[in-house]
Structures are given as structure tokens and as C-alpha cells.
């Protein structure tokens, strides 16, 4: 088993990884009831306020017949990536792994009937690529007690309340208790992904919310240390915890650091698949971004969003292959 010190040294030298956002939102492709989402595709359930019963219908048709884990991993290797990070569960609550905790997942709750993370883990082992898993530890729009911090924000010149959780299915915020979701789903599912798929190079937490206490964040961090002593944790766990700094979305580091750091960057404008987002970065642009990141001592985590059939969009494939040739 890789030690924490060994993994820290590897991460500092890794330079670049591939991030993959994929889930039920990929079926929508950024559109709902004649509307196109103006922001990122994986937030479709929240932006369009799709109720749970309607959104669950997407699981009933989730059958990405062209998904091939080995093709994804080989493409990452060809592009010069040292690791891959996949969304095991995003904010919509649907998992790409078989879970004994909740059958709302690709293996038990869709016609696809396969544990996607297991297949990716096997392909990574075959082609010697390190695997990291994204897991949304606070936001879960499928859960009554999923977190979603209320805050004041400005919209079109006026101050209004903003809530990141599911308020359309569960409008009574006073009745929500994140501790229930934390104990019922978050902790046991984190244990599952830490114990079922071999060595993981990192756990990529995301979007810490005010409902998550310092003690809860510490409990998750300690679980990673218990089950995967060498696995790194990013700072998006929240509450000041983490083994390496995760920069803001599409944000480049400005100065050199000896600390472990990673910059997540989209290849177009979205993380999850949007059929109408064709604003692709060129291979030359990605190479420039990579050099800026590495020059500051940070890794580049470059994101692609496969479509509903399991295909990485052709323009993205072309760019990644050209990037590999230029390295």
C-alpha cells in the first residue's frame, strides 16, 4: 500500500490529471422543457428545480451503451495524464458505483446495471493510471436532509436569499437536519468507495456547506486515513482540512508554492455535458495553462464531460490527443 509520504511526492511531480463529470445530468445535456441552462450542465436539477420524481425518470433510461472504461483510461494516458478523477456521486445524489446504502445508482437503479467506478478502477489498474474519486459530501438534492447553506447574494441589483440545497421538493428548511444525511448516506458511502476499488490516489470532496461541522469534516478526513492511509484529500472538504490545495473552478495559481496544489479547469465552459457548448480550448491553450500551473508548482486537472451514451465528445478527444503529441 502506498504511504502518504510517497503519494505526496508523486502528486507534486504528477503535473496533470483528467477529471470526468458524468451522471444523469448528461442525459439532459443542459436542456429542460425547452430551456437551455445558462451555466454549468451538472447543475441542471437545481437550476431548473426538477422535482425528484421527474429527475428519477432519468435513472430509468440511463443506459450508456458506448461507455468503455479502457477507452477513457487509454485516452488519458495518451494525453499525458498521470491520474484520473471521476464523479462517484455528484450533487444530484446519483452514484456511479454499486451502493448497499442507496439503490439510486448505476448498478441497482438503472437499466445499465453496471458498477461504473469498478470498471474504471480495473482499467486504471490495467494501464497503470492512478485513480481518484470525486464525492459530494454536503450537497445532495435527492435527500431531504442534504445540506444547502442559505446566504445573501446580489442578483440584478437586489439582495436576495440563495439556497444551494433542494428547496423545491423540501421547502421547510427548519425541518432539515444534515446530521441525518451525514450518518445515513455520506459516511457509509465514503467507506464503500474507500474499500471497494483498491488504492486511490485522492478523494476529491466538493462544495463544503455551513451545516457541516468541523467535527464531521474531521470524521470524514479520519475515515480516509483509516481505510486508505496514503490517499490524499483536497481542501474542498472544508473546515481547514485537506492534504492539498484545490484552487477555485477555472482559477490558475498566481505565485509559486511548495505546497501541494491543483487547478481544476474545464476543456470548454461546462463540467457536465452540455450538447450546445462548443467553446473548446485548443491544445495550444491547454498546454499554456499546463505550463502556468506547473510553473507555480501546481497540477492541472483538466475536465471533460462525456455524453449520455458514455462517449467523450469527439472535439475533446481530438484536443487531448493533440495535447499528448505536443508534450
BALOBA-1460 file (C-alpha; in Angstrom, 3 decimals):
// residues 327
<rec num="1" residu="x" x="0.000" y="0.000" z="0.000"/>
<rec num="2" residu="x" x="1.304" y="3.461" z="-0.908"/>
<rec num="3" residu="x" x="2.216" y="5.648" z="2.059"/>
<rec num="4" residu="x" x="1.065" y="9.228" z="2.474"/>
<rec num="5" residu="x" x="4.611" y="10.491" z="2.029"/>
<rec num="6" residu="x" x="5.030" y="8.521" z="-1.204"/>
<rec num="7" residu="x" x="1.745" y="9.811" z="-2.553"/>
<rec num="8" residu="x" x="2.593" y="13.390" z="-1.648"/>
<rec num="9" residu="x" x="5.859" y="13.101" z="-3.558"/>
<rec num="10" residu="x" x="4.075" y="11.555" z="-6.538"/>
<rec num="11" residu="x" x="1.390" y="14.266" z="-6.574"/>
<rec num="12" residu="x" x="3.995" y="17.035" z="-6.578"/>
<rec num="13" residu="x" x="5.540" y="15.527" z="-9.703"/>
<rec num="14" residu="x" x="2.348" y="14.397" z="-11.448"/>
<rec num="15" residu="x" x="1.803" y="17.627" z="-13.424"/>
<rec num="16" residu="x" x="-1.615" y="16.752" z="-14.884"/>
<rec num="17" residu="x" x="-4.761" y="14.673" z="-14.399"/>
<rec num="18" residu="x" x="-8.062" y="14.154" z="-16.178"/>
<rec num="19" residu="x" x="-11.339" y="14.950" z="-14.422"/>
<rec num="20" residu="x" x="-14.611" y="13.427" z="-15.602"/>
<rec num="21" residu="x" x="-18.058" y="14.746" z="-14.667"/>
<rec num="22" residu="x" x="-20.682" y="12.194" z="-15.659"/>
<rec num="23" residu="x" x="-24.135" y="11.290" z="-14.422"/>
<rec num="24" residu="x" x="-27.867" y="11.603" z="-15.037"/>
<rec num="25" residu="x" x="-27.447" y="15.270" z="-15.952"/>
<rec num="26" residu="x" x="-25.538" y="14.113" z="-19.025"/>
<rec num="27" residu="x" x="-28.844" y="12.835" z="-20.435"/>
<rec num="28" residu="x" x="-30.312" y="16.338" z="-20.290"/>
<rec num="29" residu="x" x="-27.285" y="17.880" z="-21.989"/>
<rec num="30" residu="x" x="-28.118" y="21.250" z="-20.426"/>
<rec num="31" residu="x" x="-31.735" y="21.445" z="-21.642"/>
<rec num="32" residu="x" x="-35.093" y="21.099" z="-19.882"/>
<rec num="33" residu="x" x="-38.622" y="21.829" z="-21.090"/>
<rec num="34" residu="x" x="-37.458" y="23.973" z="-23.987"/>
<rec num="35" residu="x" x="-34.915" y="25.901" z="-21.923"/>
<rec num="36" residu="x" x="-31.151" y="25.892" z="-22.128"/>
<rec num="37" residu="x" x="-29.138" y="26.191" z="-18.960"/>
<rec num="38" residu="x" x="-27.018" y="29.340" z="-18.870"/>
<rec num="39" residu="x" x="-24.444" y="27.915" z="-16.503"/>
<rec num="40" residu="x" x="-22.815" y="24.522" z="-15.943"/>
<rec num="41" residu="x" x="-24.604" y="21.380" z="-17.120"/>
<rec num="42" residu="x" x="-24.305" y="19.223" z="-13.996"/>
<rec num="43" residu="x" x="-26.392" y="21.735" z="-12.005"/>
<rec num="44" residu="x" x="-29.463" y="21.190" z="-14.218"/>
<rec num="45" residu="x" x="-31.585" y="19.643" z="-11.456"/>
<rec num="46" residu="x" x="-31.004" y="22.670" z="-9.238"/>
<rec num="47" residu="x" x="-31.166" y="25.391" z="-11.886"/>
<rec num="48" residu="x" x="-34.414" y="24.069" z="-13.393"/>
<rec num="49" residu="x" x="-35.736" y="22.910" z="-9.988"/>
<rec num="50" residu="x" x="-36.625" y="19.497" z="-11.357"/>
<rec num="51" residu="x" x="-38.529" y="17.553" z="-8.721"/>
<rec num="52" residu="x" x="-37.088" y="14.270" z="-7.533"/>
<rec num="53" residu="x" x="-39.767" y="12.066" z="-9.103"/>
<rec num="54" residu="x" x="-39.192" y="13.592" z="-12.534"/>
<rec num="55" residu="x" x="-35.419" y="13.525" z="-12.197"/>
<rec num="56" residu="x" x="-35.516" y="9.871" z="-11.137"/>
<rec num="57" residu="x" x="-37.012" y="9.055" z="-14.533"/>
<rec num="58" residu="x" x="-33.573" y="9.795" z="-15.965"/>
<rec num="59" residu="x" x="-32.211" y="6.834" z="-13.994"/>
<rec num="60" residu="x" x="-34.865" y="4.653" z="-15.639"/>
<rec num="61" residu="x" x="-33.337" y="5.398" z="-19.059"/>
<rec num="62" residu="x" x="-29.671" y="5.657" z="-18.073"/>
<rec num="63" residu="x" x="-28.090" y="3.120" z="-20.409"/>
<rec num="64" residu="x" x="-24.787" y="4.450" z="-21.828"/>
<rec num="65" residu="x" x="-24.159" y="1.598" z="-24.251"/>
<rec num="66" residu="x" x="-20.920" y="3.094" z="-25.596"/>
<rec num="67" residu="x" x="-19.219" y="3.527" z="-22.237"/>
<rec num="68" residu="x" x="-15.831" y="1.835" z="-22.301"/>
<rec num="69" residu="x" x="-13.614" y="2.381" z="-19.273"/>
<rec num="70" residu="x" x="-10.496" y="1.239" z="-21.089"/>
<rec num="71" residu="x" x="-11.041" y="3.774" z="-23.860"/>
<rec num="72" residu="x" x="-11.291" y="6.578" z="-21.308"/>
<rec num="73" residu="x" x="-8.170" y="5.474" z="-19.469"/>
<rec num="74" residu="x" x="-6.157" y="4.963" z="-22.648"/>
<rec num="75" residu="x" x="-7.135" y="8.447" z="-23.818"/>
<rec num="76" residu="x" x="-5.977" y="9.933" z="-20.511"/>
<rec num="77" residu="x" x="-2.652" y="8.132" z="-20.841"/>
<rec num="78" residu="x" x="-2.297" y="9.256" z="-24.451"/>
<rec num="79" residu="x" x="-2.871" y="12.858" z="-23.369"/>
<rec num="80" residu="x" x="-0.074" y="12.664" z="-20.817"/>
<rec num="81" residu="x" x="-2.240" y="12.389" z="-17.695"/>
<rec num="82" residu="x" x="-0.866" y="10.774" z="-14.538"/>
<rec num="83" residu="x" x="-4.222" y="10.287" z="-12.828"/>
<rec num="84" residu="x" x="-7.965" y="10.407" z="-13.385"/>
<rec num="85" residu="x" x="-10.699" y="11.774" z="-11.086"/>
<rec num="86" residu="x" x="-14.289" y="10.589" z="-11.645"/>
<rec num="87" residu="x" x="-17.548" y="11.797" z="-10.075"/>
<rec num="88" residu="x" x="-18.643" y="8.826" z="-7.974"/>
<rec num="89" residu="x" x="-21.556" y="10.938" z="-6.664"/>
<rec num="90" residu="x" x="-22.367" y="14.493" z="-7.681"/>
<rec num="91" residu="x" x="-24.855" y="16.885" z="-6.056"/>
<rec num="92" residu="x" x="-27.882" y="15.160" z="-7.630"/>
<rec num="93" residu="x" x="-27.237" y="12.159" z="-5.368"/>
<rec num="94" residu="x" x="-26.998" y="9.511" z="-8.120"/>
<rec num="95" residu="x" x="-23.967" y="7.239" z="-7.724"/>
<rec num="96" residu="x" x="-21.834" y="5.644" z="-10.421"/>
<rec num="97" residu="x" x="-20.985" y="2.774" z="-8.052"/>
<rec num="98" residu="x" x="-22.989" y="-0.057" z="-6.547"/>
<rec num="99" residu="x" x="-24.019" y="1.012" z="-3.057"/>
<rec num="100" residu="x" x="-25.565" y="-1.046" z="-0.277"/>
<rec num="101" residu="x" x="-26.713" y="2.223" z="1.283"/>
<rec num="102" residu="x" x="-28.911" y="3.508" z="-1.548"/>
<rec num="103" residu="x" x="-30.044" y="1.789" z="-4.751"/>
<rec num="104" residu="x" x="-30.102" y="5.150" z="-6.544"/>
<rec num="105" residu="x" x="-27.018" y="4.153" z="-8.518"/>
<rec num="106" residu="x" x="-25.913" y="2.911" z="-11.930"/>
<rec num="107" residu="x" x="-25.738" y="-0.744" z="-10.889"/>
<rec num="108" residu="x" x="-29.012" y="-1.125" z="-8.978"/>
<rec num="109" residu="x" x="-31.169" y="1.745" z="-10.200"/>
<rec num="110" residu="x" x="-30.732" y="1.891" z="-13.956"/>
<rec num="111" residu="x" x="-31.062" y="-0.417" z="-16.969"/>
<rec num="112" residu="x" x="-27.305" y="-0.143" z="-17.413"/>
<rec num="113" residu="x" x="-26.891" y="-2.354" z="-14.355"/>
<rec num="114" residu="x" x="-23.137" y="-1.895" z="-14.018"/>
<rec num="115" residu="x" x="-20.765" y="-0.541" z="-11.400"/>
<rec num="116" residu="x" x="-19.045" y="2.149" z="-13.462"/>
<rec num="117" residu="x" x="-16.419" y="3.007" z="-10.849"/>
<rec num="118" residu="x" x="-15.437" y="-0.666" z="-10.594"/>
<rec num="119" residu="x" x="-14.831" y="-0.821" z="-14.336"/>
<rec num="120" residu="x" x="-12.803" y="2.392" z="-14.324"/>
<rec num="121" residu="x" x="-10.765" y="1.153" z="-11.351"/>
<rec num="122" residu="x" x="-9.976" y="-2.079" z="-13.196"/>
<rec num="123" residu="x" x="-8.949" y="-0.171" z="-16.339"/>
<rec num="124" residu="x" x="-6.718" y="2.154" z="-14.295"/>
<rec num="125" residu="x" x="-5.007" y="-0.846" z="-12.734"/>
<rec num="126" residu="x" x="-4.521" y="-2.448" z="-16.160"/>
<rec num="127" residu="x" x="-2.976" y="0.669" z="-17.700"/>
<rec num="128" residu="x" x="-1.107" y="1.883" z="-14.617"/>
<rec num="129" residu="x" x="-3.039" y="5.125" z="-14.135"/>
<rec num="130" residu="x" x="-3.808" y="6.368" z="-10.637"/>
<rec num="131" residu="x" x="-7.473" y="6.763" z="-9.701"/>
<rec num="132" residu="x" x="-9.102" y="9.485" z="-7.629"/>
<rec num="133" residu="x" x="-12.803" y="9.742" z="-6.808"/>
<rec num="134" residu="x" x="-14.967" y="12.836" z="-6.522"/>
<rec num="135" residu="x" x="-17.660" y="12.637" z="-3.827"/>
<rec num="136" residu="x" x="-20.112" y="15.417" z="-2.934"/>
<rec num="137" residu="x" x="-20.148" y="15.283" z="0.862"/>
<rec num="138" residu="x" x="-22.654" y="18.050" z="1.642"/>
<rec num="139" residu="x" x="-24.966" y="18.831" z="-1.253"/>
<rec num="140" residu="x" x="-27.362" y="16.014" z="-2.144"/>
<rec num="141" residu="x" x="-30.563" y="17.147" z="-3.884"/>
<rec num="142" residu="x" x="-32.026" y="13.655" z="-3.686"/>
<rec num="143" residu="x" x="-32.042" y="13.751" z="0.122"/>
<rec num="144" residu="x" x="-34.454" y="15.646" z="2.358"/>
<rec num="145" residu="x" x="-31.618" y="16.326" z="4.792"/>
<rec num="146" residu="x" x="-28.935" y="17.168" z="2.257"/>
<rec num="147" residu="x" x="-27.096" y="20.377" z="3.109"/>
<rec num="148" residu="x" x="-27.537" y="23.687" z="1.329"/>
<rec num="149" residu="x" x="-26.345" y="26.823" z="3.061"/>
<rec num="150" residu="x" x="-28.628" y="29.868" z="2.827"/>
<rec num="151" residu="x" x="-26.745" y="33.084" z="2.142"/>
<rec num="152" residu="x" x="-27.381" y="36.618" z="0.986"/>
<rec num="153" residu="x" x="-26.362" y="37.400" z="-2.586"/>
<rec num="154" residu="x" x="-26.994" y="40.112" z="-5.139"/>
<rec num="155" residu="x" x="-28.975" y="39.416" z="-8.268"/>
<rec num="156" residu="x" x="-29.853" y="42.068" z="-10.828"/>
<rec num="157" residu="x" x="-29.090" y="44.819" z="-8.335"/>
<rec num="158" residu="x" x="-31.119" y="43.470" z="-5.415"/>
<rec num="159" residu="x" x="-30.263" y="41.450" z="-2.366"/>
<rec num="160" residu="x" x="-31.900" y="38.041" z="-2.067"/>
<rec num="161" residu="x" x="-31.529" y="34.746" z="-0.278"/>
<rec num="162" residu="x" x="-29.691" y="31.975" z="-2.108"/>
<rec num="163" residu="x" x="-30.026" y="28.324" z="-1.155"/>
<rec num="164" residu="x" x="-27.883" y="25.630" z="-2.734"/>
<rec num="165" residu="x" x="-29.892" y="22.682" z="-1.475"/>
<rec num="166" residu="x" x="-33.201" y="21.224" z="-2.671"/>
<rec num="167" residu="x" x="-35.887" y="23.751" z="-1.678"/>
<rec num="168" residu="x" x="-38.470" y="22.842" z="-4.335"/>
<rec num="169" residu="x" x="-39.102" y="19.312" z="-3.020"/>
<rec num="170" residu="x" x="-38.247" y="20.170" z="0.583"/>
<rec num="171" residu="x" x="-39.165" y="23.834" z="1.210"/>
<rec num="172" residu="x" x="-39.169" y="23.742" z="5.013"/>
<rec num="173" residu="x" x="-35.525" y="24.420" z="5.789"/>
<rec num="174" residu="x" x="-36.172" y="24.422" z="9.527"/>
<rec num="175" residu="x" x="-37.049" y="20.706" z="9.385"/>
<rec num="176" residu="x" x="-33.799" y="19.705" z="7.696"/>
<rec num="177" residu="x" x="-31.038" y="18.072" z="9.683"/>
<rec num="178" residu="x" x="-27.821" y="17.401" z="7.789"/>
<rec num="179" residu="x" x="-26.693" y="15.046" z="10.541"/>
<rec num="180" residu="x" x="-29.270" y="12.524" z="9.302"/>
<rec num="181" residu="x" x="-27.923" y="12.574" z="5.738"/>
<rec num="182" residu="x" x="-24.366" y="12.510" z="7.058"/>
<rec num="183" residu="x" x="-24.913" y="9.354" z="9.105"/>
<rec num="184" residu="x" x="-27.352" y="7.614" z="6.740"/>
<rec num="185" residu="x" x="-25.602" y="8.168" z="3.413"/>
<rec num="186" residu="x" x="-22.403" y="10.226" z="3.385"/>
<rec num="187" residu="x" x="-20.301" y="8.255" z="5.858"/>
<rec num="188" residu="x" x="-21.287" y="4.751" z="4.713"/>
<rec num="189" residu="x" x="-20.870" y="5.616" z="1.036"/>
<rec num="190" residu="x" x="-17.470" y="7.160" z="1.660"/>
<rec num="191" residu="x" x="-16.470" y="3.910" z="3.370"/>
<rec num="192" residu="x" x="-17.723" y="1.997" z="0.324"/>
<rec num="193" residu="x" x="-15.626" y="3.909" z="-2.200"/>
<rec num="194" residu="x" x="-12.594" y="3.737" z="0.092"/>
<rec num="195" residu="x" x="-12.783" y="-0.035" z="0.500"/>
<rec num="196" residu="x" x="-14.106" y="-1.446" z="-2.792"/>
<rec num="197" residu="x" x="-11.819" y="-0.134" z="-5.538"/>
<rec num="198" residu="x" x="-8.239" y="-0.669" z="-4.479"/>
<rec num="199" residu="x" x="-5.689" y="2.080" z="-3.871"/>
<rec num="200" residu="x" x="-6.974" y="5.579" z="-4.530"/>
<rec num="201" residu="x" x="-4.588" y="8.467" z="-5.042"/>
<rec num="202" residu="x" x="-7.090" y="11.033" z="-3.747"/>
<rec num="203" residu="x" x="-10.635" y="11.790" z="-2.639"/>
<rec num="204" residu="x" x="-11.996" y="14.935" z="-4.265"/>
<rec num="205" residu="x" x="-14.591" y="16.434" z="-1.930"/>
<rec num="206" residu="x" x="-16.611" y="19.420" z="-3.125"/>
<rec num="207" residu="x" x="-18.732" y="22.385" z="-2.020"/>
<rec num="208" residu="x" x="-18.486" y="22.387" z="1.784"/>
<rec num="209" residu="x" x="-21.609" y="23.868" z="3.384"/>
<rec num="210" residu="x" x="-22.182" y="25.630" z="6.701"/>
<rec num="211" residu="x" x="-24.221" y="22.690" z="8.027"/>
<rec num="212" residu="x" x="-21.095" y="20.516" z="8.012"/>
<rec num="213" residu="x" x="-19.353" y="20.928" z="11.336"/>
<rec num="214" residu="x" x="-15.620" y="20.839" z="11.923"/>
<rec num="215" residu="x" x="-16.134" y="17.550" z="13.770"/>
<rec num="216" residu="x" x="-17.961" y="15.998" z="10.800"/>
<rec num="217" residu="x" x="-15.290" y="17.123" z="8.358"/>
<rec num="218" residu="x" x="-12.633" y="15.696" z="10.664"/>
<rec num="219" residu="x" x="-14.552" y="12.423" z="10.825"/>
<rec num="220" residu="x" x="-14.510" y="12.141" z="7.023"/>
<rec num="221" residu="x" x="-10.825" y="13.003" z="6.898"/>
<rec num="222" residu="x" x="-10.069" y="10.385" z="9.554"/>
<rec num="223" residu="x" x="-12.044" y="7.783" z="7.581"/>
<rec num="224" residu="x" x="-9.809" y="8.380" z="4.582"/>
<rec num="225" residu="x" x="-6.722" y="7.990" z="6.767"/>
<rec num="226" residu="x" x="-8.162" y="4.798" z="8.315"/>
<rec num="227" residu="x" x="-9.105" y="2.965" z="5.139"/>
<rec num="228" residu="x" x="-6.582" y="4.468" z="2.699"/>
<rec num="229" residu="x" x="-3.591" y="5.824" z="4.681"/>
<rec num="230" residu="x" x="-1.834" y="7.083" z="1.541"/>
<rec num="231" residu="x" x="-4.872" y="8.709" z="-0.082"/>
<rec num="232" residu="x" x="-4.771" y="12.500" z="-0.402"/>
<rec num="233" residu="x" x="-7.720" y="14.739" z="0.500"/>
<rec num="234" residu="x" x="-8.367" y="18.077" z="-1.167"/>
<rec num="235" residu="x" x="-9.169" y="21.243" z="0.755"/>
<rec num="236" residu="x" x="-12.772" y="21.293" z="-0.503"/>
<rec num="237" residu="x" x="-13.541" y="19.005" z="2.397"/>
<rec num="238" residu="x" x="-13.810" y="22.313" z="4.236"/>
<rec num="239" residu="x" x="-13.167" y="23.463" z="7.795"/>
<rec num="240" residu="x" x="-9.478" y="23.992" z="7.101"/>
<rec num="241" residu="x" x="-8.799" y="20.315" z="6.415"/>
<rec num="242" residu="x" x="-7.059" y="18.707" z="3.458"/>
<rec num="243" residu="x" x="-3.701" y="17.481" z="2.231"/>
<rec num="244" residu="x" x="-3.530" y="19.674" z="-0.853"/>
<rec num="245" residu="x" x="-4.980" y="22.969" z="-2.043"/>
<rec num="246" residu="x" x="-7.787" y="22.779" z="-4.583"/>
<rec num="247" residu="x" x="-7.942" y="26.108" z="-6.419"/>
<rec num="248" residu="x" x="-11.290" y="27.619" z="-7.380"/>
<rec num="249" residu="x" x="-13.013" y="26.400" z="-10.533"/>
<rec num="250" residu="x" x="-11.164" y="27.596" z="-13.642"/>
<rec num="251" residu="x" x="-8.714" y="29.527" z="-11.482"/>
<rec num="252" residu="x" x="-4.972" y="29.487" z="-12.068"/>
<rec num="253" residu="x" x="-2.407" y="29.846" z="-9.291"/>
<rec num="254" residu="x" x="-0.602" y="33.183" z="-9.292"/>
<rec num="255" residu="x" x="2.655" y="32.504" z="-7.487"/>
<rec num="256" residu="x" x="4.913" y="29.520" z="-6.930"/>
<rec num="257" residu="x" x="4.230" y="27.329" z="-3.918"/>
<rec num="258" residu="x" x="5.979" y="24.351" z="-2.389"/>
<rec num="259" residu="x" x="2.634" y="23.204" z="-1.044"/>
<rec num="260" residu="x" x="0.629" y="20.608" z="-2.940"/>
<rec num="261" residu="x" x="-1.838" y="22.367" z="-5.241"/>
<rec num="262" residu="x" x="-4.174" y="21.554" z="-8.111"/>
<rec num="263" residu="x" x="-6.106" y="23.766" z="-10.512"/>
<rec num="264" residu="x" x="-9.357" y="22.319" z="-11.955"/>
<rec num="265" residu="x" x="-10.007" y="23.651" z="-15.462"/>
<rec num="266" residu="x" x="-12.778" y="22.849" z="-17.954"/>
<rec num="267" residu="x" x="-11.917" y="21.990" z="-21.545"/>
<rec num="268" residu="x" x="-14.953" y="24.001" z="-22.684"/>
<rec num="269" residu="x" x="-17.237" y="26.077" z="-20.400"/>
<rec num="270" residu="x" x="-19.022" y="23.304" z="-18.502"/>
<rec num="271" residu="x" x="-18.115" y="20.385" z="-16.268"/>
<rec num="272" residu="x" x="-21.065" y="18.107" z="-17.010"/>
<rec num="273" residu="x" x="-22.087" y="17.533" z="-20.633"/>
<rec num="274" residu="x" x="-23.870" y="20.360" z="-22.485"/>
<rec num="275" residu="x" x="-24.731" y="19.488" z="-26.069"/>
<rec num="276" residu="x" x="-24.517" y="23.114" z="-27.206"/>
<rec num="277" residu="x" x="-21.235" y="24.085" z="-25.513"/>
<rec num="278" residu="x" x="-18.662" y="24.058" z="-28.290"/>
<rec num="279" residu="x" x="-16.325" y="26.674" z="-26.850"/>
<rec num="280" residu="x" x="-13.365" y="24.321" z="-26.736"/>
<rec num="281" residu="x" x="-9.885" y="25.309" z="-25.669"/>
<rec num="282" residu="x" x="-7.226" y="24.464" z="-28.229"/>
<rec num="283" residu="x" x="-4.414" y="22.048" z="-27.428"/>
<rec num="284" residu="x" x="-2.047" y="25.032" z="-27.538"/>
<rec num="285" residu="x" x="-4.159" y="26.850" z="-24.963"/>
<rec num="286" residu="x" x="-4.263" y="23.813" z="-22.686"/>
<rec num="287" residu="x" x="-0.500" y="23.443" z="-22.979"/>
<rec num="288" residu="x" x="-0.092" y="27.095" z="-21.978"/>
<rec num="289" residu="x" x="-2.374" y="26.562" z="-18.971"/>
<rec num="290" residu="x" x="-0.430" y="23.425" z="-18.016"/>
<rec num="291" residu="x" x="2.851" y="25.316" z="-18.125"/>
<rec num="292" residu="x" x="1.439" y="28.126" z="-15.981"/>
<rec num="293" residu="x" x="0.164" y="25.643" z="-13.413"/>
<rec num="294" residu="x" x="3.373" y="23.628" z="-13.305"/>
<rec num="295" residu="x" x="5.424" y="26.819" z="-13.178"/>
<rec num="296" residu="x" x="3.633" y="27.670" z="-9.939"/>
<rec num="297" residu="x" x="4.156" y="24.176" z="-8.552"/>
<rec num="298" residu="x" x="0.562" y="23.085" z="-9.196"/>
<rec num="299" residu="x" x="-1.058" y="20.274" z="-11.145"/>
<rec num="300" residu="x" x="-3.608" y="20.869" z="-13.876"/>
<rec num="301" residu="x" x="-6.818" y="18.842" z="-13.512"/>
<rec num="302" residu="x" x="-8.441" y="19.102" z="-16.938"/>
<rec num="303" residu="x" x="-12.146" y="18.248" z="-17.111"/>
<rec num="304" residu="x" x="-14.282" y="16.616" z="-19.793"/>
<rec num="305" residu="x" x="-17.979" y="15.695" z="-19.659"/>
<rec num="306" residu="x" x="-18.993" y="12.514" z="-21.515"/>
<rec num="307" residu="x" x="-22.403" y="12.420" z="-23.172"/>
<rec num="308" residu="x" x="-25.419" y="10.287" z="-22.204"/>
<rec num="309" residu="x" x="-24.144" y="7.333" z="-24.274"/>
<rec num="310" residu="x" x="-20.807" y="7.284" z="-22.478"/>
<rec num="311" residu="x" x="-18.779" y="8.968" z="-25.202"/>
<rec num="312" residu="x" x="-16.216" y="11.675" z="-24.543"/>
<rec num="313" residu="x" x="-17.142" y="14.308" z="-27.165"/>
<rec num="314" residu="x" x="-15.106" y="13.988" z="-30.374"/>
<rec num="315" residu="x" x="-13.649" y="17.531" z="-30.181"/>
<rec num="316" residu="x" x="-12.392" y="16.775" z="-26.674"/>
<rec num="317" residu="x" x="-10.808" y="13.527" z="-27.850"/>
<rec num="318" residu="x" x="-9.023" y="15.353" z="-30.680"/>
<rec num="319" residu="x" x="-7.726" y="18.061" z="-28.331"/>
<rec num="320" residu="x" x="-6.460" y="15.572" z="-25.751"/>
<rec num="321" residu="x" x="-4.650" y="13.520" z="-28.372"/>
<rec num="322" residu="x" x="-3.052" y="16.618" z="-29.857"/>
<rec num="323" residu="x" x="-2.038" y="17.724" z="-26.376"/>
<rec num="324" residu="x" x="-0.303" y="14.395" z="-25.847"/>
<rec num="325" residu="x" x="1.624" y="14.820" z="-29.083"/>
<rec num="326" residu="x" x="2.803" y="18.253" z="-28.026"/>
<rec num="327" residu="x" x="4.141" y="17.167" z="-24.643"/>
